[in-house]
Amino acid sequence: MGNTYGMRVTGESTSGRYCLIDMHVPDGGGPPPHRPDFEEMFTILEGEIVRLPR
Protein backbone atom coordinates (compact mmCIF):
# COMPACT_ATOMS: atom_id res chain seq x y z
CA MET A 1 0.00 0.00 0.00
CA GLY A 2 3.01 2.32 -0.25
CA ASN A 3 3.89 2.26 3.45
CA THR A 4 7.58 2.54 4.32
CA TYR A 5 8.79 1.19 7.67
CA GLY A 6 12.22 1.46 9.27
CA MET A 7 13.25 -0.16 12.53
CA ARG A 8 14.95 2.40 14.81
CA VAL A 9 15.10 0.18 17.91
CA THR A 10 14.37 -3.55 17.64
CA GLY A 11 12.65 -5.77 20.14
CA GLU A 12 15.64 -8.08 19.84
CA SER A 13 17.95 -5.35 21.16
CA THR A 14 15.66 -4.72 24.18
CA SER A 15 14.85 -8.33 25.13
CA GLY A 16 11.39 -7.90 23.62
CA ARG A 17 10.47 -5.01 25.91
CA TYR A 18 10.35 -2.16 23.38
CA CYS A 19 10.68 -1.35 19.70
CA LEU A 20 10.56 1.88 17.74
CA ILE A 21 9.40 1.92 14.12
CA ASP A 22 9.65 4.92 11.80
CA MET A 23 6.60 4.81 9.51
CA HIS A 24 5.89 6.87 6.41
CA VAL A 25 2.25 6.22 5.52
CA PRO A 26 0.56 7.84 2.50
CA ASP A 27 -3.05 9.06 2.56
CA GLY A 28 -5.37 6.08 2.88
CA GLY A 29 -2.50 3.78 3.92
CA GLY A 30 -1.71 2.03 7.15
CA PRO A 31 -2.77 -1.25 8.70
CA PRO A 32 -6.37 -2.44 8.74
CA PRO A 33 -8.32 -2.08 12.01
CA HIS A 34 -6.83 -4.43 14.60
CA ARG A 35 -6.32 -4.99 18.33
CA PRO A 36 -2.70 -5.70 19.14
CA ASP A 37 -1.78 -7.72 22.23
CA PHE A 38 0.70 -5.02 23.24
CA GLU A 39 0.70 -1.27 23.83
CA GLU A 40 1.03 1.07 20.86
CA MET A 41 1.84 4.75 20.78
CA PHE A 42 1.97 7.07 17.80
CA THR A 43 3.62 10.46 17.35
CA ILE A 44 2.33 12.30 14.29
CA LEU A 45 4.91 14.61 12.74
CA GLU A 46 2.84 15.75 9.78
CA GLY A 47 -0.79 15.28 8.74
CA GLU A 48 -3.43 13.61 10.89
CA ILE A 49 -4.93 10.23 11.76
CA VAL A 50 -8.65 9.80 11.20
CA ARG A 51 -10.39 7.08 13.19
CA LEU A 52 -13.00 5.32 11.11
CA PRO A 53 -16.38 4.48 12.64
CA ARG A 54 -16.85 0.88 13.76
ROSE-4610 file (N, C-alpha, C; in Angstrom, 1 decimal, always signed):
// ROSE-4610
residu = [M/M/M/G/G/G/N/N/N/T/T/T/Y/Y/Y/G/G/G/M/M/M/R/R/R/V/V/V/T/T/T/G/G/G/E/E/E/S/S/S/T/T/T/S/S/S/G/G/G/R/R/R/Y/Y/Y/C/C/C/L/L/L/I/I/I/D/D/D/M/M/M/H/H/H/V/V/V/P/P/P/D/D/D/G/G/G/G/G/G/G/G/G/P/P/P/P/P/P/P/P/P/H/H/H/R/R/R/P/P/P/D/D/D/F/F/F/E/E/E/E/E/E/M/M/M/F/F/F/T/T/T/I/I/I/L/L/L/E/E/E/G/G/G/E/E/E/I/I/I/V/V/V/R/R/R/L/L/L/P/P/P/R/R/R]
num = [1/1/1/2/2/2/3/3/3/4/4/4/5/5/5/6/6/6/7/7/7/8/8/8/9/9/9/10/10/10/11/11/11/12/12/12/13/13/13/14/14/14/15/15/15/16/16/16/17/17/17/18/18/18/19/19/19/20/20/20/21/21/21/22/22/22/23/23/23/24/24/24/25/25/25/26/26/26/27/27/27/28/28/28/29/29/29/30/30/30/31/31/31/32/32/32/33/33/33/34/34/34/35/35/35/36/36/36/37/37/37/38/38/38/39/39/39/40/40/40/41/41/41/42/42/42/43/43/43/44/44/44/45/45/45/46/46/46/47/47/47/48/48/48/49/49/49/50/50/50/51/51/51/52/52/52/53/53/53/54/54/54]
x = [+0.8/+0.0/+0.9/+2.2/+3.0/+3.6/+3.3/+3.9/+5.4/+6.2/+7.6/+7.9/+8.5/+8.8/+10.3/+10.8/+12.2/+12.3/+13.1/+13.3/+14.3/+14.0/+15.0/+15.5/+14.7/+15.1/+14.3/+15.0/+14.4/+14.0/+13.0/+12.6/+13.8/+14.5/+15.6/+16.7/+16.9/+17.9/+17.5/+16.2/+15.7/+15.0/+15.4/+14.9/+13.3/+12.8/+11.4/+10.6/+11.2/+10.5/+10.0/+10.6/+10.3/+10.8/+10.2/+10.7/+10.2/+10.9/+10.6/+10.6/+9.5/+9.4/+9.1/+9.9/+9.7/+8.8/+7.6/+6.6/+6.3/+6.3/+5.9/+4.7/+3.5/+2.2/+1.5/+1.3/+0.6/-0.9/-1.6/-3.0/-3.7/-4.6/-5.4/-4.6/-3.3/-2.5/-2.6/-1.7/-1.7/-2.3/-2.2/-2.8/-4.3/-4.9/-6.4/-6.7/-8.0/-8.3/-7.9/-7.3/-6.8/-6.7/-6.6/-6.3/-5.1/-4.0/-2.7/-2.7/-1.9/-1.8/-0.6/-0.3/+0.7/+0.3/+1.0/+0.7/+1.3/+0.5/+1.0/+0.9/+1.9/+1.8/+2.3/+1.6/+2.0/+2.3/+3.3/+3.6/+3.5/+2.6/+2.3/+3.2/+4.0/+4.9/+4.3/+3.5/+2.8/+1.5/+0.5/-0.8/-1.6/-2.5/-3.4/-3.9/-4.3/-4.9/-6.4/-7.2/-8.6/-9.1/-9.8/-10.4/-11.7/-11.8/-13.0/-14.1/-15.3/-16.4/-16.4/-16.8/-16.8/-18.1]
y = [-1.2/+0.0/+1.3/+1.1/+2.3/+2.7/+2.0/+2.3/+2.0/+2.8/+2.5/+2.5/+1.4/+1.2/+1.0/+1.6/+1.5/+1.2/+0.2/-0.2/+0.7/+1.5/+2.4/+1.7/+1.0/+0.2/-1.1/-2.2/-3.5/-4.2/-5.0/-5.8/-6.7/-7.2/-8.1/-7.4/-6.1/-5.3/-4.9/-5.1/-4.7/-5.9/-7.1/-8.3/-8.4/-7.9/-7.9/-6.9/-5.9/-5.0/-3.8/-3.4/-2.2/-2.2/-1.6/-1.4/+0.0/+0.6/+1.9/+1.8/+2.1/+1.9/+3.3/+3.7/+4.9/+4.6/+5.2/+4.8/+6.0/+5.9/+6.9/+6.3/+6.8/+6.2/+7.2/+6.9/+7.8/+7.9/+8.9/+9.1/+7.7/+7.3/+6.1/+4.8/+5.0/+3.8/+3.4/+2.5/+2.0/+0.7/+0.1/-1.3/-1.2/-2.4/-2.4/-2.4/-2.1/-2.1/-3.4/-3.3/-4.4/-4.1/-5.1/-5.0/-5.7/-5.0/-5.7/-6.2/-7.2/-7.7/-7.1/-5.8/-5.0/-3.6/-2.7/-1.3/-0.6/+0.3/+1.1/+2.5/+3.3/+4.8/+5.3/+6.4/+7.1/+8.5/+9.0/+10.5/+10.9/+11.8/+12.3/+13.5/+13.5/+14.6/+15.5/+14.9/+15.7/+15.1/+15.8/+15.3/+14.9/+14.0/+13.6/+12.2/+11.6/+10.2/+10.4/+9.8/+9.8/+8.4/+8.4/+7.1/+6.8/+5.7/+5.3/+4.8/+5.0/+4.5/+3.0/+2.4/+0.9/+0.3]
z = [+0.0/+0.0/+0.0/-0.2/-0.2/+1.1/+2.1/+3.5/+3.5/+4.2/+4.3/+5.8/+6.3/+7.7/+7.9/+8.9/+9.3/+10.8/+11.1/+12.5/+13.1/+14.1/+14.8/+16.0/+16.8/+17.9/+17.8/+17.8/+17.6/+19.0/+19.0/+20.1/+20.5/+19.6/+19.8/+20.7/+20.4/+21.2/+22.6/+22.9/+24.2/+24.9/+24.5/+25.1/+25.0/+23.9/+23.6/+24.4/+25.1/+25.9/+25.2/+24.0/+23.4/+21.9/+21.0/+19.7/+19.2/+18.3/+17.7/+16.2/+15.6/+14.1/+13.5/+12.6/+11.8/+10.6/+10.5/+9.5/+8.7/+7.4/+6.4/+5.7/+6.0/+5.5/+4.6/+3.4/+2.5/+2.9/+2.3/+2.6/+2.2/+3.1/+2.9/+3.2/+3.6/+3.9/+5.4/+5.8/+7.1/+7.3/+8.5/+8.7/+8.8/+8.6/+8.7/+10.2/+10.6/+12.0/+12.7/+13.9/+14.6/+16.1/+16.9/+18.3/+18.7/+18.8/+19.1/+20.6/+20.9/+22.2/+23.0/+22.6/+23.2/+23.2/+23.9/+23.8/+22.6/+22.0/+20.9/+21.2/+20.6/+20.8/+19.5/+19.1/+17.8/+18.1/+17.4/+17.3/+15.9/+15.6/+14.3/+14.0/+13.0/+12.7/+11.7/+10.8/+9.8/+9.4/+9.1/+8.7/+10.0/+9.8/+10.9/+10.7/+11.8/+11.8/+11.9/+11.1/+11.2/+11.6/+12.7/+13.2/+12.5/+11.8/+11.1/+12.1/+11.8/+12.6/+12.6/+13.7/+13.8/+13.1]
